[in-house]
Amino acid sequence: MTEQETAKYVMFFGEGSKDMKGLLGGKGANLSEMTRMGIPVPPGFTITTEVCRYYYAHGEKYPEELREQVKKALERLEEKAGRKFGDPNSPLLVSVRSGAKISMPGMMDTILNLGLNEECVNGLAKETNDERFAWDSYRRFIQMFGNVVMNVSMELFHDKLEEKKKQQNVQYDYEISAEGLKELVKEFKGIYKQETGEEFPEDPHQQLWMAIEAVIKSWNNKRAIDYRNFHGIPHDLGTAVNVQMMVFGNMGDDSGTGVCFTRNPSNGNKELYGEFLPNAQGEDVVAGIRTPFPISRLHEMFPGIYEELLEIATKLEQHFKDMQDIEFTIMKGKLYILQTRNGKRTGLAAVKIGHDMAIEGLITKDEALLRITPQDVEFCMFPRVSWENPKRKTYVENGEIKVAPPIGKGLPAGPGAATGIIVFDSDKAEKMKKENPDLSIVLVRDETSPEDFHGMVASTAILTIRGGITSHAAIVSRQIGRTCVVGSEASGLRIRKSNGEFYLVGKSGEKLKEGEWITVDGFDGTIYIGRLPIASIAEMPPELNEVLNWADKVARLKVRTNADKPEDTAIAFQFKAVGTGLARTEHQFFEKERLPIVQDMILAETEEEREQFLSKLLEFQRTDFEGLFEVAKGKPITIRLIDPPLHEFLPKEEEIIKHIEELKAKGDESEQLQKLTKMLQRVRDLKEANPMLGLRGCRLGLTMPGIIRMQTRAIIEAALNVQAKGIEVHPEIMVPLVGFPKEFKLSRKIIDETAKQVMEERNATIDYRVGTMIEVPRAALAPEEIVSGEDGAEFFSFGTNDLHQMTLGISRDDAGKFLPYYLEHGIIDNDPFISIDQNGVGRLMQICVENARKIRPDVKLGICGEHGGDPASIEFCHKIGLDYVSCSPYRVPVARLAAAQAALRDNQN
Amino acid sequence: MTEQETAKYVMFFGEGSKDMKGLLGGKGANLSEMTRMGIPVPPGFTITTEVCRYYYAHGEKYPEELREQVKKALERLEEKAGRKFGDPNSPLLVSVRSGAKISMPGMMDTILNLGLNEECVNGLAKETNDERFAWDSYRRFIQMFGNVVMNVSMELFHDKLEEKKKQQNVQYDYEISAEGLKELVKEFKGIYKQETGEEFPEDPHQQLWMAIEAVIKSWNNKRAIDYRNFHGIPHDLGTAVNVQMMVFGNMGDDSGTGVCFTRNPSNGNKELYGEFLPNAQGEDVVAGIRTPFPISRLHEMFPGIYEELLEIATKLEQHFKDMQDIEFTIMKGKLYILQTRNGKRTGLAAVKIGHDMAIEGLITKDEALLRITPQDVEFCMFPRVSWENPKRKTYVENGEIKVAPPIGKGLPAGPGAATGIIVFDSDKAEKMKKENPDLSIVLVRDETSPEDFHGMVASTAILTIRGGITSHAAIVSRQIGRTCVVGSEASGLRIRKSNGEFYLVGKSGEKLKEGEWITVDGFDGTIYIGRLPIASIAEMPPELNEVLNWADKVARLKVRTNADKPEDTAIAFQFKAVGTGLARTEHQFFEKERLPIVQDMILAETEEEREQFLSKLLEFQRTDFEGLFEVAKGKPITIRLIDPPLHEFLPKEEEIIKHIEELKAKGDESEQLQKLTKMLQRVRDLKEANPMLGLRGCRLGLTMPGIIRMQTRAIIEAALNVQAKGIEVHPEIMVPLVGFPKEFKLSRKIIDETAKQVMEERNATIDYRVGTMIEVPRAALAPEEIVSGEDGAEFFSFGTNDLHQMTLGISRDDAGKFLPYYLEHGIIDNDPFISIDQNGVGRLMQICVENARKIRPDVKLGICGEHGGDPASIEFCHKIGLDYVSCSPYRVPVARLAAAQAALRDNQN
């Protein structure tokens, strides 16, 4: 290696660039880049990662040239700074920081104010005319150095500090007097000596070299090694060491400090946005001692600096091609940029900024699409609490700032925020809403079932005490776009009955009765007492609309919707879903006027009797489907035949028994009693040990073919009626829960025969398809016979909810007892009911896709589980070559973006 | 094709051989073979399948040469027979039969007595000196010919026959007088003419050609085509036509007829066994008019014929290398062999015959192993009803023959037959058995749960009204070797309460109360009223033992057992299981003195409290495991950690409520009431929507690690104790319900830590392994991470019960509502809970085996579901390369044979 002779182990800021992260680490590379750009960064230099690697490869020794190179760099730094290291009057102080190629938070802390000693501290005091500041800086330096470099326990320093405050009878650190700080410095040095057996180093050069070695050694401390193991970061990258001049914004009235954004992080508007505080340190802002001014004051007070900052901000944004969050300090009239990074922003701002920058030509449309996150889009879609200060949870009411008291917390299951009055009963909720359509209701239930559907529709938000984010409440809420929080019991929030009244009771005993206001935050799961202000977004912001149009052009996956009713379907189509991927037929069975007919149908003792009730249902179903086809205007609508077990349509056993006993007590011998007795028998007959794996789906249809015939007839008749109006129709009939090929083929036979008969009756034809839901693992493992032949399935839709339940052997209704534990203890990384379990269920899906396409290359493949709206799952669906994803209406925009991102990332690879 | 010129379309019996089935059909080939061997077969000839193929290939025309060849063959036949076709004095009568390469039962019926006409019938009457016989033969011929050749409805003949019997005031066909038969012949001919428009053919040659064409045409009738489609038989094979001389055993005292077996079909002894009737036709025996003599009478009456028959029998057995079932007729002192075929036999006989023939050198041991069926072995193992006549269900009681009245029928779920008194309650059954150990009890329950275990143990047989063959009752019965019938409700047999007493009530109202005798046949599922005689086999017959020793030498798959207790384990080891593949630990929790401790453990509110109860259970479990290790004497014992959901150990909700209400009514405020209230709360907390997919298996162990620690400690301590006695121990600890790799690894960590601690305490080591059950589809799809690394699984055991339930999405407890329908309607071919669903679940198993072995080639793979005892499943396990199967103790012999057969068939391929 002759390289070593000429090796440059130290690079001054400006000598490197942002592309040299491997050599300079991320931080060093960026500081160099800014310096090269002419941005006034406090000068400094980087000891390269090469030194770290050398150090470990040579038994913890530095390359010979290092000392000399550091010395030269330090001299250059002194020159640039106009200050000298260890100068008792105007000392150069530096920070020393690690910096690896890949950021490793928490690997090593920063050491600030290095260069201070008993002499220099006085010089600093004089120079800043602030003895307190100088001694406090010194005190902090000793503390940081002791802890970071020499491993002295932070607690020892902390205890001493607390003691001092007690002594001085003050509450905050900054109230300690200069005298007290001087004493603390002495005491800290005592601690240092006691713990290390050495005096605290007075020589700044010794301080520097000790700090450098500590940084290099930190690369191989246990914490860092564990971190790299966990994240799969190579161990031989090494860390760089950054040495940079300290600047202070509190050196008088010609100094100051601030933070600014190149665009408004809240709404994305193109304007300089930020805060500024004259004669202050960044810490002062953080500690909340003084209230900062808006950035406009900088304009007034330091017009020149403002212009310079504006220019720099523009330059940085243009350079980094993203909205920048810039920290700056003015020291004695000179502007320093301490840091620039891509700024955090709200989803709304992210969409607008991405859109605007693409229009401005700063980035490409593809870049905009990759930069806007699905969460950003989600954020745009839902109403939220308008906080005065989101951190402190304060809001404005009648001009006053108030704090919102949380009463509990659950799992965020349906995004958005909503406020409303508590109602504990679905019927009551529906009734109240009918009487007063402007009423905002929060339906509070232990858990919900299909029979709560009307109550959920009538409410603005749903709160359930039990259940997980894939419980009935959660799924239906997302489906119908309601804010929802589930499983509040974990936080102690429950429903309690007392004196015949229901109450919502918090952990600390707070009691809310029906009619009182609460606010539910579906973004973080918090429930607040009272009526908080909610900001709602009525439609997609125009920038989002445009961005998603770009998305549609690059996406290969189409986005459909899961929607059962014309209203929901219309919303999804407004969000540009290209069809319905899942329209369930059974929700409509629960409607008030239909349920008794459904129940009669179930109780029927003969085929003839059953046919009679089925023909009544036919009328209803036909109307339902007509509504869907009319809204669709030619878009395909996938209609799933009846799926749930029949007992779901009957009352609960206990309810029937109670009712029977009531009637008997009255001596009633009516027909109703007989019917109830029969119903009780049927409910008991239908009882199942594991209903999820019982008589449902196509099993139901095959053993009661009259149901398939009725539903097919309703679909085809509706299609013919709508087609007759000149509207195109493309029904796709989906058979649920197929495991064995003949289950599908026999179902299809009934469907085709019925369709043929109806079309012959009407002497017209409908372009319909028949396919199946892939939700039983067996079907996914062996799809060949299901797709093969004339009577094979024309499309597959992965019902990933059930497919996960069966493949993982986890009932989502019961998972609450162990899945949270699993997530908490790292047994699983993600909730498989939110994001596809790619290594397990995903493999199964891939096997299915490959085997099905081998037999029928044109089989249309989609997914209609809850996962259809999850970005990671959408990317996976793209990878395995599905044709479409289907998700709830309010997820459609998110899915459109995710589909585009999947395609773009795929192209990049 | 110059072949046609020389083509031989007709082959006389003896010209072909048994290997010419393609050309002569199965029947023709065998008749030729026997003739070649010199066996006195009635002469005849075969029109080859070539004719049939030609016929269809040439627009339903025969090859030119055919007529001439048939004519010649007929002349040769007349010569051999010493009779002439159409001879009015001594007419040659023939049978005409189809005969394809692959037997197609029901394709076409036989035509007998062809050659009869108005003239010949009188000759026959004279010759046989039996006018009745001659006219009855003629009557039958017309009937068969009319129906088979001309498609005249059989009903028309039948009605006429019935009319005649009424007229003559007789009950049976054979009571009709000769005069009546003559009239019938006339009337039948009338029917023939009326239906066909033609006279019944008088010319025997015309009769013959019409019959030949009918046979050839029958190849392409709908029934035959459907049959071939269904069985995948090619349509171009064609059928042969066999024309054979009729012989009659009723031509005087020098004639007779009989059937004999070359060995005893009941017990396999090597002796000529059969029946004989002088001057009679085979039909006479079938019609039950005369009682046949044992074959020994043939020896007395026709010593020469007997010797000849004995010689022929020996020759045929030697030739066909299997026990033969031979039909013979003696016509005027001459012995004719009409048919020989492999004889049906009982399982016991099959084993003895297979064994003996191998010892005799007639077949190889491998052939014996392939010939004995698993059902034969099964048959050897279980007691059964000793019928006097199994067809008529008659038995002997006090010397009298009685008919057993069936009261219902269910699914045969545990083989064997048993008789006992009805008991409806498990506690009562246990109590009664304790008081009277000789008592034979049939436990009758709606269904059983783990809490019935002690009652099932106390009973000889179990009958459940509900449930399928994989219900709790069925599985446990097979496990503990009890006769079991489940799901009798299908036949109308139910339990009914009346006046406070329970009754077993049959469909027709038969009522049996507790204490009355019933008999349960676990082979066919029938339940009989009363105490039928049962024949039981105490141990493996010596021949079976020897045959299975041969089996073990060729099998590659090892056979282990599923057994939880030392007693059961000992039985399995007596049947030469090489280890335990599944010892469940939780059955023991249900024992009377333990259940309260288990319940206390579940109700414990703190970890400390729980530990206290766990340490009590530790004592019990250690003793359990010591018992197993002592019996095992070094054989590996796979112990599965606790699996079922906790609520199974608590009483049912209703029971607790009832109990609480009783106590409250008494004004009781005791500790018990408090405990019950707590228990009620816990039962409600533990309630699950789908318990099969809920908190159980390793999910339980991980969320309550104290249980894993206790069980591991009990296993290792027990192993150390037994090892200290100088007995080898090889425990294999199995973690249930693993889906995610970390579930296994975390469980293993707890196990290893505990084992290490125990071994350190004792300062000794145990050679133990840790593995997992593969029952969650996810684990089978992605086993790599589960087996990988130091902390990976050392063995996998497919828990095929749950693996099927999850992969098929079918809860076996609930499958009764549609699986029987599926089987009946051909939606599935086999019950997947009996035989592995090879195309679905089987694929998954194969994926698992391949992926697991890729990572860890030495991972030991087995199966411990119910399928482990099913021969087809065992063959599949062999094919995919498993190391062992594990089954219930009484299935071990069956599994050993099946494992050998799998290996032998594999070698053949």
Interface residues (C-beta under 8 A of the other chain):
Chain A: E688 A689 N690 P691 M692 L693 G694 L695 R699 L702 T703 L737 G739 F740 K742 E743 L746 E775 V776 P777 R778 L781 A782 D802 Q805 M806 T807 L808 G809 I810 S811 D813 D814 A815 K817 F818 Y821 Y822 H825 G826 I827 I828 D837 N839 G840 V841 R843 L844 I847
Chain B: E688 A689 N690 P691 M692 L693 G694 L695 R699 L702 T703 L737 G739 F740 K742 E743 L746 E775 V776 P777 R778 L781 A782 D802 Q805 M806 T807 L808 G809 I810 S811 D813 D814 A815 K817 F818 Y821 Y822 H825 G826 I827 I828 D837 N839 G840 V841 R843 L844 I847
